[in-house]
Amino acid sequence: MPRRPVIPEPFCSRPFRVADATAAGLPVDVLDGPRFRRPFHGVRIPADLPDALVTRCRAVRLVLPRVVAFSHETAALLCDLPVPSFDDDLDVIVPPGAVVPQPAGTDGHVGLDPDTVIEVHGLPVVAPERTFVHLAATWRRDDLVTLGDAMLRRWTTPERLHDEIAAATRRRGIVTARNALRLIRPGVDSPMETRVRLLLIDAGLPCPEVGVNVTDHTGTWLARPDLAYPDLKIAIEYDGDHHRTDQRQWQRDRYRDEQLRDAGWIVIPLTADDILRHPQRTIDRIRRYLHLRSTLPAPVHHGEIGLPGTSEARSLHDRLG
């Protein structure tokens, strides 16, 4: 039995051009065999490499023009930002006046500003602030708010995002972008926390605060609820699946909730079902607690965070109807 030829680097660990491999001495019949995938004409990917987004982008980059970047949903995914849906076609963008590339499996766009390109995974990617503006043309408001919240965790600041949107006059989707910007908050830990906040706002309830640090009457830190109405001592916690399956996380959650309740807080745990399958039930549940707390008499204040006084409670009660 003939020995299988050894595949040298870099042809065994990353996408490459067939011309480069044949120049290095690899036989064409090997390159056309089962040890490689053929995503684009003249490009090969080692078959044992996972079919990941980064790998596909590196492969298509080999057949694209020099001045090009990944944009839109592809840019967001490369930056590990939430995307509501993805059709597997890779978004690429070129400068105005350039020929739009059309490899199979890509969506070409025009309007690249080279000054907005950053490097992610060794690839040219449109920066998240400009990506936000691009996606505003087709995305729903809630999806944009979720994207913006996630961007503030790592990629940008409220000021930089505001400046990007303010400069994008007369662009398609700019009204949606501006509406979303008003609802974006720093300190949000997950997309589902954003969904909870928007669910309550759209139901006419007061916007809960993000990132409130709760202390007891001695100033000792107790918790940082996902969402809170601190004047009413109401905390809302979104528990994803890992909160249920990870024993240590479950124990930390229970201890946190006990600490908050001992300090006089109402803790409202929510799951994905509460938000996606039973949104009205969740709204009614939180509205009921807001009514309860907003109609109580003013308590004696012992700590940094207490219940509202009579006037504040009456004001909130009026807002709740």
Helices and strands as residue ranges (DSSP letters): E 16-17, H 18-23, H 28-31, E 36-37, E 43-46, H 53-61, E 69-70, H 72-78, E 90-94, E 106-110, G 114-116, E 117-120, E 123-126, H 128-135, H 141-154, H 158-167, H 174-181, H 191-202, E 209-210, E 214-215, E 221-223, E 227-229, G 230-232, E 234-238, H 241-245, H 247-262, E 266-270, H 272-276, H 279-294, H 310-320
